[in-house]
């Protein structure tokens, strides 16, 4: 090829000369070939064509040579610029005050300055381009100029150095021989290379050590002053159990002369001086203490007491130090131990007194329990024995009323009736107070329909309000609340009755408002109001604002019952009152989520029942009450059968073969079957016979038992209207 015969380094004249030589040779070859073939003309044509091609090729070669020369010129310029840049970079690196080295991404040394590894002349002399980083670390680890820390060997140091090299950025100090230090800062470049900077920090570390030494000296003085001013004796021992520090209090407590307390004194020597004077407490001995002192490695803290000659008691605490030494502290606890002994004796005396007082309290508790049991028995007795004759009297008076009596007799009869009502109210209030205070009151919370309850209360109190000329307004309410129907009715009865009783003119307003998830029952009046200083007293038993008021205006028990019933049900009670304008009582009751429930059966309006040809069976062990109820029922035209026990009543029904229209049975029937059991038996044999249980017991247990048996209760004292309502419902 022609290109292979031309040397780019030849001059242009030399290249033209070579081309002419080549052309002449080609012409000779063509002429020779034409003579041999005998076709001179054809050869001439070929020669002319070849000359043209050679001329074109020569032109192309000249142009290529021009481009080559231009490229060589640019390459030479680039190489000069690169060399200049390299020289500038080298000069810049050389001006850096720190040692500088650059390793490429292959962990090979590329360049460095004269300060790199200058503290290790042996390593600096071996630096060369292409040196592997691992080899560099190995050379440093073996250098005699490197001060290896502790018991660490060259291989351990090299492994640790390579471990740090794995991080992208790391800074650490390297200690060199002759108390020199170099700070090494290593960073990764963007292309994966590594830049290492080495800074001489010897002066900085020496200055820090100097300042630390001064600080330690200051701290030592502070510690010394502190040790000399604390009330504890302190002894500091080094790893060889030699005395390194102490305070004056130590010599005082141990009665050691100052000549024996000197730096370097062995613990064994000092302890031998004190051993005979010390008596260790239980769990510690002199041998155990020496074993602890001589034990290698970390020690668990010790705390014990020793007694020296006389009455001196020292609390000793031993604690090991990080350098293998230990510290002993001695505290004089003689006074404290004497105080503890005195306290122990006082405690023994106090315990004896406590035991004595406990026995007294147990006796008092037993007495209180007996008294409470007695009160409970009284409540039960009052419920039955007091209310039962009262019921009989009310029924008897009710039976003889309206029989053409003279006006005077009729008036006396009405007064007697009113007196019985007053006695009933007082007994009922006292019994309620007693049940609420004794914890015997039981509640049955359920859904109560307010509309029915409020209508009943409106009918009940309308005549009382009309008699005083007051306007009684009861706002209808279709809400249902969760409460005990009997106690909720009693609360509202007492609040409304109290409002009417103390209001002389104006009105009484009763209503309910929604308040969040609850309902607020409100009773407003236009009475005289209650002074603020008296608002806490009105809830006390037998307390009335108007002390001169007659008994007919109340005995001061209504609000006491209200407060205790609200507390029992968990219904917040609030009082608002302005003197001269009136009072409002507010009871917060939770709204029922289960819908309307039943309330206590309202009293029906008094009406004469159509009871002709009806049979009533009275089963009651109290003959007087049985007779009085019989008189009332016979007055209404009913046929009355009587029995003193359940067994007698069952036998009578079997004997006559007649099933009564209603059974009125007492709760307690003597030693035989109970009233609930009697009704259960008769219904099991004869079907669903109408029945009412007569009782003065308003407890939850009886209510639950009766409800389970499907029996309603008539509570003593029996109101004639209530009995009329039962008969009218047949």
C-alpha positions as CSV (number, residue, x, y, z in Angstrom):
1,X,0.0,0.0,0.0
2,X,1.1,3.5,-0.8
3,X,0.2,4.7,2.7
4,X,2.6,2.2,4.1
5,X,5.4,3.6,2.1
6,X,4.9,7.2,3.2
7,X,6.3,8.2,6.6
8,X,4.3,10.9,8.2
9,X,7.5,12.3,9.6
10,X,8.9,13.0,6.1
11,X,8.8,16.5,4.7
12,X,6.5,17.4,1.8
13,X,9.4,17.5,-0.7
14,X,10.5,14.0,0.4
15,X,7.0,12.7,0.0
16,X,6.6,14.2,-3.6
17,X,10.0,12.7,-4.5
18,X,8.8,9.3,-3.4
19,X,5.6,9.6,-5.3
20,X,7.4,10.5,-8.5
21,X,9.7,7.5,-8.1
22,X,6.6,5.3,-7.6
23,X,5.0,6.8,-10.8
24,X,8.2,6.1,-12.9
25,X,8.3,2.6,-11.7
26,X,4.7,2.1,-12.6
27,X,5.2,3.6,-16.0
28,X,8.1,1.2,-16.7
29,X,6.0,-1.7,-15.6
30,X,3.2,-0.6,-17.9
31,X,5.5,-0.2,-20.9
32,X,7.1,-3.5,-20.3
33,X,3.7,-5.2,-20.1
34,X,2.6,-3.5,-23.3
35,X,5.7,-4.6,-25.2
36,X,5.2,-8.1,-24.1
37,X,1.6,-8.2,-25.3
38,X,2.2,-6.3,-28.5
39,X,-0.7,-3.9,-27.7
40,X,1.2,-0.7,-27.4
41,X,-1.7,1.5,-27.8
42,X,-3.8,-0.2,-25.2
43,X,-0.9,0.0,-22.8
44,X,-0.6,3.7,-23.5
45,X,-4.2,4.2,-22.7
46,X,-3.8,2.3,-19.5
47,X,-0.7,4.3,-18.6
48,X,-2.6,7.6,-19.2
49,X,-5.4,6.4,-17.0
50,X,-3.0,5.3,-14.3
51,X,-1.3,8.6,-14.4
52,X,-4.6,10.4,-13.7
53,X,-5.3,8.1,-10.8
54,X,-1.9,8.6,-9.4
55,X,-2.3,12.3,-9.7
56,X,-5.7,12.2,-7.8
57,X,-4.2,10.0,-5.2
58,X,-1.3,12.3,-4.8
59,X,-3.7,15.2,-4.2
60,X,-5.6,13.2,-1.6
61,X,-2.4,12.3,0.1
62,X,-1.4,16.0,0.3
63,X,-4.8,16.9,1.9
64,X,-4.4,14.0,4.4
65,X,-1.0,15.2,5.2
66,X,-2.4,18.7,5.9
67,X,-5.0,17.3,8.3
68,X,-2.5,15.1,10.0
69,X,-0.2,18.1,10.5
70,X,-3.1,20.1,12.0
71,X,-4.1,17.2,14.3
72,X,-0.5,16.8,15.5
73,X,-0.4,20.6,16.2
74,X,-3.6,20.4,18.3
75,X,-2.4,17.3,20.1
76,X,0.9,18.9,20.9
77,X,-1.0,22.0,22.3
78,X,-3.3,19.7,24.4
79,X,-0.3,17.9,25.8
80,X,1.3,21.2,26.7
81,X,-1.9,22.3,28.4
82,X,-2.2,19.0,30.3
83,X,1.3,19.2,31.4
84,X,0.7,22.8,32.5
85,X,-2.4,21.8,34.4
86,X,-0.6,18.9,36.0
87,X,2.2,21.1,37.1
88,X,-0.3,23.7,38.4
89,X,-2.1,20.9,40.4
90,X,1.1,19.6,41.7
91,X,2.2,23.1,42.8
92,X,-1.2,23.7,44.4
93,X,-1.0,20.4,46.3
94,X,2.5,21.2,47.4
95,X,1.3,24.5,48.9
96,X,-1.2,22.7,51.2
97,X,0.0,22.7,54.8
98,X,-1.3,19.2,55.3
99,X,0.0,16.0,53.9
100,X,-2.0,15.1,50.8
101,X,-2.4,11.8,48.8
102,X,-4.8,10.7,46.1
103,X,-5.7,7.1,45.4
104,X,-7.8,6.2,42.4
105,X,-10.9,4.0,42.3
106,X,-8.6,1.0,41.9
107,X,-7.0,1.8,45.3
108,X,-3.7,2.8,43.5
109,X,-1.6,5.9,44.5
110,X,-1.9,8.6,41.9
111,X,-0.2,11.6,43.4
112,X,1.0,13.0,46.8
113,X,2.8,16.0,48.2
114,X,6.1,16.2,50.1
115,X,4.3,16.5,53.5
116,X,2.5,13.2,53.1
117,X,4.0,10.7,55.5
118,X,6.8,13.1,56.4
119,X,6.8,11.9,60.0
120,X,7.6,8.5,58.7
121,X,10.6,8.9,56.4
122,X,10.8,5.1,55.8
123,X,7.2,5.1,54.4
124,X,7.7,8.4,52.5
125,X,10.7,7.0,50.7
126,X,8.7,4.0,49.4
127,X,5.8,6.0,47.9
128,X,5.4,5.5,44.1
129,X,2.7,5.8,41.6
130,X,0.5,2.7,41.5
131,X,1.2,1.8,45.1
132,X,-1.8,-0.2,46.5
133,X,-3.6,1.3,49.5
134,X,-3.3,-2.0,51.4
135,X,0.4,-2.0,50.9
136,X,0.6,1.6,52.1
137,X,-1.3,0.7,55.3
138,X,1.0,-2.4,55.9
139,X,4.1,-0.2,55.6
140,X,2.7,2.3,58.1
141,X,1.8,-0.5,60.6
142,X,5.4,-1.8,60.5
143,X,7.0,1.6,60.7
144,X,9.1,2.2,63.9
145,X,7.8,5.7,63.9
146,X,4.2,4.5,64.7
147,X,3.4,4.3,68.5
148,X,1.0,1.3,68.7
149,X,-1.6,1.7,71.5
150,X,-1.4,-0.7,74.4
151,X,-0.9,-4.3,73.6
152,X,-2.1,-3.9,70.0
153,X,0.2,-5.4,67.3
154,X,1.0,-4.2,63.8
155,X,-1.4,-6.6,62.2
156,X,-4.2,-5.5,64.6
157,X,-3.5,-1.9,63.8
158,X,-3.6,-2.5,60.1
159,X,-6.9,-4.4,60.3
160,X,-8.4,-1.6,62.3
161,X,-7.1,1.0,59.7
162,X,-8.6,-1.0,56.8
163,X,-11.9,-1.2,58.7
164,X,-12.0,2.6,59.0
165,X,-11.1,2.9,55.3
166,X,-14.4,1.2,54.4
167,X,-16.3,4.3,55.6
168,X,-16.8,7.1,53.1
169,X,-15.6,9.8,55.6
170,X,-13.5,9.2,58.6
171,X,-11.3,11.3,61.0
172,X,-9.0,9.9,63.6
173,X,-5.7,10.6,65.4
174,X,-2.6,8.5,65.1
175,X,0.1,8.6,67.8
176,X,3.7,8.7,66.6
177,X,7.0,8.1,68.3
178,X,8.3,11.1,70.3
179,X,4.9,12.2,71.6
180,X,3.7,13.4,68.2
181,X,0.2,13.1,66.9
182,X,-1.2,13.3,63.3
183,X,-4.9,13.7,62.5
184,X,-5.9,11.6,59.5
185,X,-8.9,12.7,57.5
186,X,-10.1,10.4,54.7
187,X,-12.8,11.2,52.1
188,X,-14.1,9.5,49.0
189,X,-14.2,11.4,45.7
190,X,-17.1,11.4,43.2
191,X,-15.4,8.8,40.9
192,X,-14.7,6.4,43.8
193,X,-11.2,7.5,44.6
194,X,-9.8,8.4,48.0
195,X,-8.2,11.6,49.3
196,X,-6.1,11.5,52.5
197,X,-5.2,14.6,54.5
198,X,-2.6,14.4,57.3
199,X,-2.5,17.3,59.8
200,X,0.1,17.6,62.6
201,X,-2.0,18.2,65.8
202,X,0.9,17.7,68.3
203,X,0.7,21.2,69.6
204,X,-3.1,21.0,70.0
205,X,-3.0,17.8,71.9
206,X,-0.1,19.0,74.1
207,X,-2.1,22.1,74.9
208,X,-5.2,20.1,75.7
209,X,-3.1,17.8,78.0
210,X,-1.7,20.8,79.7
211,X,-5.1,22.3,80.2
212,X,-6.4,18.9,81.3
213,X,-3.5,18.7,83.8
214,X,-4.3,22.1,85.2
215,X,-8.0,21.1,85.4
216,X,-7.1,17.9,87.1
217,X,-4.9,19.8,89.6
218,X,-7.8,22.2,90.3
219,X,-10.2,19.2,90.6
220,X,-7.7,17.5,92.9
221,X,-7.7,20.6,95.1
222,X,-11.4,20.7,95.1
223,X,-11.7,17.0,95.9
224,X,-9.2,17.4,98.7
225,X,-11.1,20.3,100.1
226,X,-14.3,18.4,99.8
227,X,-12.9,15.3,101.4
228,X,-11.6,17.3,104.3
229,X,-15.0,18.9,104.9
230,X,-17.3,15.9,104.7
231,X,-18.3,14.0,107.8
232,X,-17.2,10.6,106.3
233,X,-13.8,9.1,106.6
234,X,-12.5,8.3,103.1
235,X,-9.6,6.1,102.1
236,X,-8.5,5.7,98.4
237,X,-6.4,2.7,97.4
238,X,-4.7,1.9,94.1
239,X,-4.6,-1.4,92.2
240,X,-1.8,-2.7,94.5
241,X,-3.9,-2.0,97.6
242,X,-1.7,1.0,98.6
243,X,-3.1,4.2,100.1
244,X,-3.3,6.9,97.5
245,X,-5.6,9.4,99.1
246,X,-7.4,10.1,102.4
247,X,-9.0,12.8,104.5
248,X,-8.5,13.8,108.2
249,X,-11.9,12.4,109.2
250,X,-10.5,8.9,108.4
251,X,-7.8,9.2,111.0
252,X,-10.3,10.6,113.5
253,X,-12.8,7.7,113.1
254,X,-10.2,5.0,113.1
255,X,-8.0,6.6,115.7
256,X,-5.0,6.3,113.4
257,X,-2.0,8.6,113.9
258,X,-1.2,10.8,111.0
259,X,2.2,9.1,110.7
260,X,0.6,5.9,109.6
261,X,-1.6,7.6,107.0
262,X,1.0,8.2,104.2
263,X,1.0,7.6,100.5
264,X,1.9,4.1,99.6
265,X,0.9,2.5,102.9
266,X,-0.5,-0.9,102.3
267,X,-4.0,-1.8,103.2
268,X,-2.9,-4.9,105.0
269,X,-0.6,-3.0,107.2
270,X,-3.3,-0.5,108.2
271,X,-5.9,-3.2,108.7
272,X,-3.7,-5.2,111.0
273,X,-3.5,-2.1,113.2
274,X,-7.4,-2.0,113.4
275,X,-8.3,-5.6,113.2
276,X,-8.2,-6.2,116.9
277,X,-10.3,-3.2,117.7
278,X,-13.1,-3.9,115.3
279,X,-16.1,-6.2,115.7
280,X,-17.9,-7.0,112.4
281,X,-21.7,-7.4,112.2
282,X,-23.4,-10.5,111.0
283,X,-22.6,-11.5,107.5
284,X,-19.1,-10.0,107.3
285,X,-15.7,-11.0,108.7
286,X,-12.1,-9.7,108.5
287,X,-11.2,-12.6,106.3
288,X,-14.0,-11.8,103.8
289,X,-12.9,-8.2,103.7
290,X,-9.3,-9.2,102.9
291,X,-10.5,-11.6,100.2
292,X,-12.5,-8.8,98.6
293,X,-9.5,-6.5,98.6
294,X,-7.2,-9.1,97.1
295,X,-9.7,-10.4,94.5
296,X,-8.6,-9.8,90.9
297,X,-10.8,-8.1,88.4
298,X,-14.0,-6.2,89.1
299,X,-15.5,-6.3,92.7
300,X,-19.1,-6.1,93.8
301,X,-19.7,-3.3,96.3
302,X,-19.7,-4.1,100.0
303,X,-21.6,-2.5,102.8
304,X,-21.4,-3.6,106.4
305,X,-21.1,-2.2,110.0
306,X,-18.3,-2.5,112.5
307,X,-18.2,-1.6,116.2
308,X,-15.0,-0.1,117.7
309,X,-14.1,0.0,121.3
310,X,-16.8,1.6,123.3
311,X,-20.1,2.4,121.6
312,X,-18.8,3.7,118.2
313,X,-20.7,2.2,115.3
314,X,-19.3,2.7,111.8
315,X,-21.1,2.1,108.5
316,X,-18.5,0.9,106.0
317,X,-19.0,1.0,102.2
318,X,-16.4,-0.5,99.8
319,X,-16.5,0.3,96.1
320,X,-14.0,-0.8,93.3
321,X,-12.6,1.8,90.9
322,X,-12.0,1.4,87.1
323,X,-8.2,1.2,87.5
324,X,-8.4,-1.8,89.8
325,X,-8.2,0.1,93.0
326,X,-11.0,0.6,95.6
327,X,-12.4,3.3,97.9
328,X,-13.5,2.8,101.6
329,X,-15.8,5.2,103.3
330,X,-16.6,5.2,107.1
331,X,-19.7,6.9,108.5
332,X,-20.4,7.3,112.1
333,X,-23.9,6.0,112.6
334,X,-23.8,5.7,116.4
335,X,-26.5,8.3,117.0
336,X,-28.7,6.9,114.2
337,X,-28.5,3.4,115.6
338,X,-29.3,4.7,119.1
339,X,-32.3,6.5,117.6
340,X,-33.4,3.4,115.8
341,X,-33.2,1.4,119.0
342,X,-35.3,4.0,120.8
343,X,-37.7,4.0,117.8
344,X,-37.9,0.2,117.9
345,X,-38.7,0.3,121.6
346,X,-41.3,3.0,120.9
347,X,-42.7,0.9,118.1
348,X,-43.0,-2.1,120.4
349,X,-44.9,0.1,122.8
350,X,-47.0,1.6,120.0
351,X,-47.7,-1.9,118.6
352,X,-48.9,-2.9,122.0
353,X,-51.1,0.1,122.2
354,X,-52.3,-0.4,118.6
355,X,-53.2,-4.0,119.5
356,X,-55.1,-2.8,122.5
357,X,-56.8,-0.1,120.5
358,X,-57.6,-2.6,117.8
359,X,-59.3,-4.8,120.2
360,X,-61.3,-1.9,121.5
361,X,-62.2,-0.9,117.9
362,X,-63.2,-4.5,117.2
363,X,-65.5,-4.4,120.2
364,X,-66.8,-1.0,119.1
365,X,-67.3,-2.4,115.6
366,X,-69.1,-5.4,117.0
367,X,-71.3,-3.1,119.0
368,X,-71.9,-1.0,115.9
369,X,-72.8,-4.0,113.9
370,X,-75.2,-5.2,116.6
371,X,-76.7,-1.7,116.7
372,X,-77.0,-1.7,112.9
373,X,-78.6,-5.1,113.0
374,X,-80.9,-3.8,115.6
375,X,-81.8,-0.8,113.4
376,X,-82.3,-3.2,110.5
377,X,-84.6,-5.3,112.7
378,X,-86.4,-2.1,113.8
379,X,-86.9,-1.1,110.2
380,X,-88.3,-4.5,109.4
381,X,-90.5,-4.4,112.5
382,X,-91.7,-0.9,111.7
383,X,-92.4,-1.9,108.2
384,X,-94.6,-4.7,109.4
385,X,-95.8,-4.1,112.9
386,X,-96.3,-0.3,112.7
387,X,-97.7,0.0,109.2
388,X,-100.0,-3.1,109.5
389,X,-102.3,-1.7,112.2
390,X,-102.1,1.7,110.5
391,X,-103.4,0.0,107.3
392,X,-106.2,-1.6,109.3
393,X,-107.2,1.7,110.8
394,X,-107.3,3.5,107.5
395,X,-109.3,0.7,105.9
396,X,-111.7,0.7,108.8
397,X,-112.2,4.5,108.7
398,X,-112.6,4.3,104.9
399,X,-115.3,1.7,105.3
400,X,-117.4,3.7,107.7
401,X,-117.2,7.0,105.9
402,X,-120.3,8.2,103.9
403,X,-122.9,6.2,105.9
404,X,-125.1,9.1,107.0
405,X,-123.1,10.1,109.9
406,X,-123.8,13.3,111.7
407,X,-121.7,16.3,110.6
408,X,-119.7,16.4,113.8
409,X,-118.9,12.7,113.5
410,X,-118.1,13.0,109.8
411,X,-115.7,15.9,110.7
412,X,-114.1,13.9,113.4
413,X,-113.8,11.0,111.0
414,X,-112.0,13.2,108.4
415,X,-109.6,14.5,111.1
416,X,-108.8,11.0,112.1
417,X,-108.3,10.1,108.5
418,X,-105.9,13.1,108.1
419,X,-104.1,12.2,111.3
420,X,-103.6,8.7,110.0
421,X,-102.3,10.1,106.7
422,X,-99.8,12.3,108.6
423,X,-98.7,9.4,110.7
424,X,-98.3,7.3,107.6
425,X,-96.3,10.0,105.9
426,X,-94.0,10.4,108.8
427,X,-93.4,6.7,109.2
428,X,-92.8,6.3,105.5
429,X,-90.3,9.1,105.5
430,X,-88.5,7.7,108.6
431,X,-88.4,4.3,107.0
432,X,-87.0,5.6,103.8
433,X,-84.3,7.6,105.6
434,X,-83.4,4.5,107.6
435,X,-83.2,2.3,104.5
436,X,-81.1,4.8,102.6
437,X,-78.6,5.3,105.5
438,X,-78.3,1.6,106.4
439,X,-77.6,0.6,102.9
440,X,-80.6,-1.7,102.8
441,X,-82.3,0.2,100.0
442,X,-82.3,-1.7,96.7
443,X,-82.9,-0.2,93.4
444,X,-84.2,-1.7,90.1
445,X,-83.1,0.6,87.3
446,X,-85.0,0.4,84.0
447,X,-86.7,2.5,81.4
448,X,-89.2,5.0,82.8
449,X,-91.7,6.8,80.6
450,X,-91.7,10.4,81.9
451,X,-95.0,11.3,80.3
452,X,-97.0,8.8,82.3
453,X,-95.1,9.6,85.5
454,X,-95.6,13.4,85.1
455,X,-99.3,13.0,84.3
456,X,-99.7,10.9,87.5
457,X,-98.0,13.5,89.6
458,X,-100.1,16.3,88.1
459,X,-103.3,14.5,89.0
460,X,-101.9,13.8,92.5
461,X,-100.8,17.3,93.4
462,X,-103.5,19.3,91.5
463,X,-105.9,19.4,94.5
464,X,-103.1,20.4,96.9
465,X,-102.1,23.3,94.7
466,X,-105.7,24.3,94.0
467,X,-106.4,24.4,97.7
468,X,-103.6,27.0,98.1
469,X,-104.6,29.0,95.0
470,X,-101.4,28.1,93.2
471,X,-101.0,27.3,89.5
472,X,-99.4,23.9,89.0
473,X,-98.0,23.4,85.5
474,X,-96.6,20.1,84.5
475,X,-95.1,20.2,81.0
476,X,-95.6,16.9,79.0
477,X,-92.5,15.0,78.0
478,X,-92.3,12.0,75.7
479,X,-88.8,11.0,76.8
480,X,-87.8,7.8,78.6
481,X,-85.0,7.7,81.3
482,X,-83.0,5.0,83.0
483,X,-83.9,5.1,86.7
484,X,-85.7,3.2,89.5
485,X,-89.4,4.1,89.0
486,X,-90.3,4.0,92.6
487,X,-87.4,6.2,93.8
488,X,-87.7,8.6,90.9
489,X,-91.4,9.1,91.7
490,X,-90.6,9.6,95.4
491,X,-87.9,12.2,94.5
492,X,-90.4,14.2,92.3
493,X,-93.2,13.8,94.9
494,X,-91.0,15.3,97.6
495,X,-89.8,18.1,95.4
496,X,-93.3,19.0,94.1
497,X,-94.8,18.7,97.6
498,X,-92.1,20.8,99.1
499,X,-92.5,23.5,96.4
500,X,-96.3,23.7,97.0
501,X,-95.9,23.6,100.8
502,X,-93.6,26.7,100.9
503,X,-95.1,28.7,98.1
504,X,-97.8,31.1,99.2
505,X,-98.7,32.6,95.9
506,X,-97.7,32.3,92.2
507,X,-97.0,29.0,90.6
508,X,-95.1,25.7,90.5
509,X,-93.6,24.5,87.3
510,X,-92.5,20.9,86.6
511,X,-90.8,19.9,83.4
512,X,-87.9,18.0,81.7
513,X,-85.2,19.2,79.3
514,X,-82.7,17.4,77.1
515,X,-79.1,17.9,78.2
516,X,-76.6,16.0,76.1
517,X,-77.1,12.3,76.7
518,X,-79.3,12.9,79.7
519,X,-82.5,14.5,80.8
520,X,-82.8,17.3,83.4
521,X,-85.9,17.2,85.6
522,X,-86.8,20.6,86.9
523,X,-89.1,21.8,89.7
524,X,-89.6,25.6,89.8
525,X,-91.5,27.6,92.4
526,X,-92.2,31.3,93.2
527,X,-91.7,30.8,96.9
528,X,-89.6,32.9,99.3
529,X,-86.3,31.4,98.1
530,X,-83.5,29.8,100.2
531,X,-80.6,32.0,101.5
532,X,-77.2,30.8,100.4
533,X,-76.0,30.2,104.0
534,X,-79.0,27.8,104.5
535,X,-78.8,25.8,101.3
536,X,-76.6,23.1,102.8
537,X,-78.8,22.7,105.9
538,X,-82.1,22.1,104.1
539,X,-81.0,18.6,103.2
540,X,-80.6,17.7,106.9
541,X,-83.2,15.6,108.7
542,X,-86.0,17.5,110.5
543,X,-84.7,20.9,109.2
544,X,-87.2,23.4,108.1
545,X,-86.6,27.0,107.1
546,X,-89.7,28.1,108.9
547,X,-89.2,26.6,112.3
548,X,-92.7,27.8,113.5
549,X,-94.5,25.9,110.7
550,X,-96.9,23.3,111.8
551,X,-96.4,19.5,111.4
552,X,-99.0,19.6,108.7
553,X,-96.5,21.5,106.6
554,X,-93.9,18.7,106.8
555,X,-91.4,17.3,109.2
556,X,-88.3,18.4,107.3
557,X,-87.6,14.9,105.9
558,X,-88.5,15.3,102.2
559,X,-85.3,17.0,101.0
560,X,-83.2,14.6,103.1
561,X,-84.9,11.7,101.3
562,X,-84.4,13.4,97.9
563,X,-80.6,13.9,98.5
564,X,-80.0,10.3,99.6
565,X,-82.2,8.8,96.9
566,X,-80.4,10.9,94.2
567,X,-77.0,9.7,95.6
568,X,-78.2,6.1,95.6
569,X,-79.3,6.3,92.0
570,X,-76.3,8.4,90.8
571,X,-78.5,11.3,89.7
572,X,-76.8,14.6,90.3
573,X,-78.9,17.1,92.3
574,X,-78.6,20.8,91.9
575,X,-80.2,23.7,93.7
576,X,-80.7,27.3,92.4
577,X,-82.5,29.8,94.5
578,X,-82.9,33.6,94.8
579,X,-84.3,35.0,98.0
580,X,-87.7,36.7,97.3
581,X,-88.0,35.2,93.8
582,X,-88.1,31.4,94.1
583,X,-86.3,28.2,94.0
584,X,-85.4,25.5,91.4
585,X,-84.4,21.9,92.1
586,X,-82.7,20.1,89.1
587,X,-82.1,16.3,88.9
588,X,-79.9,15.0,86.0
589,X,-81.1,11.6,84.8
590,X,-79.6,9.5,82.0
591,X,-81.8,9.2,78.9
592,X,-82.9,5.6,78.1
593,X,-81.6,4.0,74.9
594,X,-84.0,1.1,75.1
595,X,-87.2,3.0,74.7
596,X,-90.1,3.6,77.1
597,X,-90.5,1.5,80.1
598,X,-93.1,1.2,82.8
599,X,-93.4,3.4,85.8
600,X,-95.0,2.8,89.1
601,X,-98.7,2.2,88.6
602,X,-100.5,5.4,89.2
603,X,-103.3,5.6,91.7
604,X,-106.6,5.4,90.0
605,X,-109.2,8.1,90.7
606,X,-111.4,7.0,93.6
607,X,-114.4,5.4,92.2
608,X,-116.8,2.8,93.4
609,X,-115.9,-0.6,91.9
610,X,-118.5,-2.8,90.4
611,X,-117.6,-5.8,92.4
612,X,-120.9,-7.5,92.9
613,X,-120.8,-11.3,92.7
614,X,-117.0,-11.3,92.9
615,X,-115.1,-13.6,95.3
616,X,-112.0,-12.4,97.1
617,X,-109.7,-14.7,99.1
618,X,-107.9,-13.0,101.9
619,X,-104.9,-15.1,103.1
620,X,-103.2,-13.2,106.0
621,X,-101.9,-14.4,109.4
622,X,-102.8,-11.0,111.0
623,X,-106.4,-11.6,111.9
624,X,-107.1,-7.9,112.6
625,X,-105.8,-6.7,109.2
626,X,-107.6,-9.6,107.5
627,X,-110.9,-8.6,109.2
628,X,-110.6,-4.9,108.3
629,X,-109.8,-5.7,104.7
630,X,-112.8,-8.1,104.6
631,X,-115.1,-5.4,105.9
632,X,-114.0,-3.0,103.2
633,X,-114.4,-5.6,100.4
634,X,-117.8,-6.7,101.7
635,X,-118.9,-3.1,101.7
636,X,-118.1,-3.0,98.0
637,X,-120.3,-6.0,97.4
638,X,-117.7,-8.8,97.2
639,X,-117.8,-12.2,98.8
640,X,-114.8,-12.6,101.1
641,X,-113.2,-15.9,102.0
642,X,-110.5,-15.8,104.8
643,X,-107.6,-18.0,105.8
644,X,-104.8,-17.6,108.3
645,X,-102.2,-19.7,106.4
646,X,-101.4,-20.9,102.9
647,X,-102.1,-24.5,103.8
648,X,-105.5,-23.6,105.2
649,X,-106.3,-21.6,102.1
650,X,-105.4,-24.4,99.7
651,X,-107.4,-26.9,101.7
652,X,-110.4,-24.5,101.6
653,X,-110.3,-24.1,97.9
654,X,-110.1,-27.9,97.4
655,X,-113.0,-28.3,99.8
656,X,-115.5,-25.8,98.3
657,X,-114.3,-26.3,94.8
658,X,-114.7,-22.6,94.0
659,X,-111.9,-20.6,92.4
660,X,-111.8,-16.9,93.7
661,X,-111.7,-13.9,91.4
662,X,-108.7,-12.5,93.2
663,X,-106.3,-13.6,95.9
664,X,-104.9,-11.1,98.4
665,X,-102.1,-12.8,100.3
666,X,-99.6,-11.6,102.9
667,X,-95.9,-12.0,102.4
668,X,-95.4,-13.8,105.6
669,X,-97.9,-16.5,106.6
670,X,-96.3,-17.9,109.7
671,X,-94.3,-21.1,109.8
672,X,-95.9,-22.5,106.7
673,X,-95.5,-21.6,103.0
674,X,-94.9,-18.0,102.0
675,X,-97.3,-15.8,100.1
676,X,-95.4,-16.2,96.8
677,X,-95.2,-20.0,97.2
678,X,-99.0,-20.1,97.8
679,X,-99.8,-18.1,94.6
680,X,-97.4,-20.3,92.7
681,X,-99.1,-23.5,93.9
682,X,-102.6,-22.3,93.2
683,X,-101.7,-21.0,89.7
684,X,-99.9,-24.3,89.0
685,X,-103.2,-26.2,89.8
686,X,-105.9,-23.8,88.6
687,X,-104.3,-21.5,86.0
688,X,-103.5,-17.7,86.0
689,X,-105.5,-16.6,89.1
690,X,-105.3,-12.8,89.7
691,X,-103.3,-12.2,92.8
692,X,-101.7,-9.4,94.9
693,X,-99.0,-9.8,97.5
694,X,-99.5,-7.6,100.6
695,X,-96.2,-6.5,102.2
696,X,-94.5,-3.6,103.9
697,X,-91.1,-4.8,102.6
698,X,-89.9,-2.4,99.8
699,X,-86.6,-4.2,99.3
700,X,-85.3,-5.3,95.9
701,X,-85.1,-9.0,96.9
702,X,-88.9,-9.2,97.4
703,X,-89.6,-7.1,94.4
704,X,-87.4,-9.4,92.2
705,X,-89.0,-12.5,93.6
706,X,-92.5,-11.2,93.1
707,X,-91.7,-10.1,89.6
708,X,-90.3,-13.5,88.8
709,X,-93.5,-15.1,89.9
710,X,-95.7,-12.6,88.0
711,X,-97.2,-11.1,91.1
712,X,-97.8,-7.4,91.8
713,X,-97.3,-6.0,95.3
714,X,-99.7,-3.9,97.4
715,X,-97.5,-2.0,99.9
716,X,-98.6,-1.4,103.4
717,X,-100.2,0.8,104.6
718,X,-102.8,0.0,102.0
719,X,-104.6,3.0,100.5
720,X,-108.3,2.4,100.0
721,X,-107.9,3.9,96.5
722,X,-105.2,1.4,95.6
723,X,-107.4,-1.5,96.8
724,X,-110.3,0.0,94.8
725,X,-108.1,0.1,91.7
726,X,-107.2,-3.5,92.0
727,X,-110.9,-4.6,92.5
728,X,-112.0,-2.3,89.6
729,X,-109.5,-4.0,87.3
730,X,-111.1,-7.4,87.7
